[in-house]
Amino acid sequence: MVSFAVVLFFSFTGLTLNHPTWFGCDKQIVVKNRGQLNVSWVNTKEVAKLEIVEFLRKTYQVKGAVSEVRIDDYEVSISLKGPAYSCDVFITREDGTYEISEVKMGIMAVMNDLHKGRDSGKVWAWIIDISAVFLILVSLSGLILLCFIKKKRVFGIIMGAIGLLICYLFYLIFVP
């Protein structure tokens, strides 16, 4: 049953990936905030990255994993990413003023990002890999069972080969 749930999830999100406008996947909410944080966190040689990120999580409920921190002489920028979510923070080192820009998308966009494994972490990547192994095992067990059914064996193998051939022809003809 787990494999069927995986097939349902990946087939549905495959459809939503090909047609995002059908399901509202292209809608996004942009939230902007400004403020000032403790200037001692940014105007020293060692920028207090952890304190800044935790302050932002507590104050603005930003989420996602830190994907990039850039520090130059005048500015600190921090990017956080998650499925269907991104947050960019720009902090002026001189006075600690910051600007936050969050982009949030809906549940369908979250599911699409989970389908692709985008910004979803190592654990989700393992879930995708384990799901793929499950699906391979289910497919192979079906093929092996087909080989034991004498009446259906030849027809099943021919139909499988025709299916592969049709997919290959579609690739040759329609994929640029």
VEXDREN-2710 file (C-alpha; in Angstrom, 1 decimal):
% VEXDREN-2710
k/r/px/py/pz
1/MET/0.0/0.0/0.0
2/VAL/2.9/2.3/0.6
3/SER/4.0/1.9/-3.0
4/PHE/0.5/2.8/-4.2
5/ALA/0.5/6.0/-2.1
6/VAL/3.9/6.9/-3.5
7/VAL/2.6/6.2/-7.1
8/LEU/-0.4/8.4/-6.4
9/PHE/1.7/11.3/-5.0
10/PHE/4.3/11.3/-7.7
11/SER/1.8/10.9/-10.5
12/PHE/-0.4/13.7/-9.2
13/THR/2.5/16.0/-8.6
14/GLY/3.8/15.1/-12.1
15/LEU/0.6/16.4/-13.5
16/THR/0.8/19.6/-11.4
17/LEU/4.4/20.1/-12.5
18/ASN/3.4/20.0/-16.2
19/HIS/0.3/22.3/-15.7
20/PRO/0.9/24.6/-12.7
21/THR/-1.7/27.1/-13.7
22/TRP/-4.4/24.4/-13.5
23/PHE/-4.0/24.0/-9.8
24/GLY/-2.9/27.5/-8.7
25/CYS/0.7/26.6/-8.3
26/ASP/1.9/29.9/-9.9
27/LYS/0.5/32.1/-7.1
28/GLN/2.8/33.5/-4.6
29/ILE/2.6/35.9/-1.6
30/VAL/5.5/38.3/-1.1
31/VAL/6.0/39.6/2.4
32/LYS/8.4/42.4/3.1
33/ASN/9.6/43.6/6.5
34/ARG/12.1/46.1/7.8
35/GLY/13.8/46.7/11.1
36/GLN/17.0/47.0/13.1
37/LEU/18.8/44.3/14.9
38/ASN/21.6/44.4/17.5
39/VAL/24.4/46.3/15.6
40/SER/27.1/44.4/17.5
41/TRP/26.0/41.2/15.6
42/VAL/27.1/42.7/12.3
43/ASN/29.6/45.5/12.7
44/THR/32.4/43.3/14.0
45/LYS/34.8/41.1/12.2
46/GLU/32.9/37.9/13.2
47/VAL/29.3/38.3/12.2
48/ALA/26.9/36.6/14.6
49/LYS/25.1/34.5/11.9
50/LEU/23.3/32.1/14.3
51/GLU/22.0/34.9/16.5
52/ILE/20.7/36.8/13.4
53/VAL/18.9/33.7/12.0
54/GLU/17.4/32.8/15.3
55/PHE/16.2/36.4/15.8
56/LEU/14.6/36.3/12.4
57/ARG/12.9/32.9/13.1
58/LYS/11.6/34.2/16.5
59/THR/10.5/37.6/15.3
60/TYR/9.2/36.9/11.8
61/GLN/8.7/33.1/11.8
62/VAL/11.0/32.7/8.8
63/LYS/11.6/29.1/8.0
64/GLY/13.7/27.0/5.7
65/ALA/17.3/26.1/5.8
66/VAL/20.0/28.7/5.5
67/SER/21.2/28.2/1.9
68/GLU/23.6/31.1/1.7
69/VAL/25.3/33.8/3.8
70/ARG/27.3/36.5/2.1
71/ILE/29.4/39.0/4.1
72/ASP/31.1/42.0/2.5
73/ASP/32.4/45.2/4.0
74/TYR/29.0/47.0/3.9
75/GLU/26.3/44.3/3.9
76/VAL/25.4/40.9/5.2
77/SER/22.9/38.9/3.2
78/ILE/21.2/35.7/4.3
79/SER/19.1/33.4/2.1
80/LEU/16.8/30.7/3.5
81/LYS/15.1/28.2/1.3
82/GLY/12.4/25.5/1.8
83/PRO/9.8/23.8/-0.4
84/ALA/7.8/26.6/-2.1
85/TYR/9.5/29.2/0.2
86/SER/12.4/31.6/0.1
87/CYS/13.5/34.4/2.3
88/ASP/16.2/36.9/1.6
89/VAL/17.6/39.2/4.3
90/PHE/19.8/42.2/3.6
91/ILE/21.5/43.8/6.6
92/THR/23.5/47.0/6.6
93/ARG/26.6/46.4/8.7
94/GLU/27.0/50.0/9.8
95/ASP/23.7/50.4/11.7
96/GLY/22.1/46.9/11.7
97/THR/19.1/47.9/9.6
98/TYR/17.6/45.1/7.6
99/GLU/15.1/44.3/4.9
100/ILE/13.4/40.9/4.6
101/SER/11.7/39.6/1.5
102/GLU/9.8/36.4/1.9
103/VAL/8.1/34.5/-1.0
104/LYS/5.5/32.0/0.1
105/MET/3.7/29.7/-2.3
106/GLY/0.7/27.4/-1.8
107/ILE/0.4/23.7/-0.9
108/MET/0.5/22.6/-4.5
109/ALA/3.9/24.4/-5.0
110/VAL/5.1/22.7/-1.8
111/MET/4.0/19.3/-3.2
112/ASN/5.8/20.1/-6.5
113/ASP/9.0/21.0/-4.7
114/LEU/8.8/17.8/-2.7
115/HIS/8.3/15.9/-5.9
116/LYS/11.6/17.3/-7.2
117/GLY/13.3/17.2/-3.9
118/ARG/14.0/20.9/-4.2
119/ASP/15.1/22.6/-1.0
120/SER/13.6/19.8/1.1
121/GLY/16.7/18.4/2.8
122/LYS/18.6/15.2/3.0
123/VAL/15.9/13.2/4.8
124/TRP/13.4/13.9/2.0
125/ALA/16.0/12.9/-0.5
126/TRP/16.3/9.6/1.2
127/ILE/12.5/9.2/1.2
128/ILE/12.5/9.8/-2.6
129/ASP/15.3/7.2/-3.0
130/ILE/13.5/4.7/-0.9
131/SER/10.3/5.3/-2.8
132/ALA/12.1/4.7/-6.1
133/VAL/13.4/1.4/-4.8
134/PHE/9.9/0.4/-3.7
135/LEU/8.6/1.2/-7.1
136/ILE/11.4/-0.7/-8.8
137/LEU/10.7/-3.7/-6.7
138/VAL/6.9/-3.6/-7.4
139/SER/7.6/-3.3/-11.1
140/LEU/10.1/-6.1/-11.2
141/SER/7.9/-8.4/-9.1
142/GLY/5.1/-7.7/-11.6
143/LEU/7.4/-8.6/-14.5
144/ILE/8.7/-11.7/-12.7
145/LEU/5.1/-12.8/-12.0
146/LEU/4.2/-12.3/-15.6
147/CYS/7.0/-14.7/-16.6
148/PHE/5.4/-17.5/-14.5
149/ILE/2.0/-17.1/-16.1
150/LYS/2.4/-19.2/-19.3
151/LYS/-0.8/-18.0/-21.1
152/LYS/0.1/-14.3/-20.6
153/ARG/3.9/-14.3/-20.8
154/VAL/4.4/-13.7/-24.5
155/PHE/1.6/-11.2/-24.8
156/GLY/2.8/-9.3/-21.7
157/ILE/6.4/-9.1/-22.9
158/ILE/5.2/-7.9/-26.3
159/MET/3.0/-5.3/-24.8
160/GLY/5.8/-4.1/-22.5
161/ALA/8.2/-3.8/-25.5
162/ILE/5.5/-1.9/-27.5
163/GLY/5.1/0.5/-24.6
164/LEU/8.8/1.1/-24.4
165/LEU/8.9/1.6/-28.2
166/ILE/6.1/4.1/-28.2
167/CYS/7.7/6.1/-25.4
168/TYR/11.0/6.1/-27.4
169/LEU/9.2/7.2/-30.6
170/PHE/7.5/10.0/-28.7
171/TYR/10.9/11.1/-27.4
172/LEU/12.4/11.0/-30.9
173/ILE/9.5/12.8/-32.6
174/PHE/8.3/15.4/-30.0
175/VAL/11.3/16.2/-27.7
176/PRO/13.4/19.0/-29.2
END
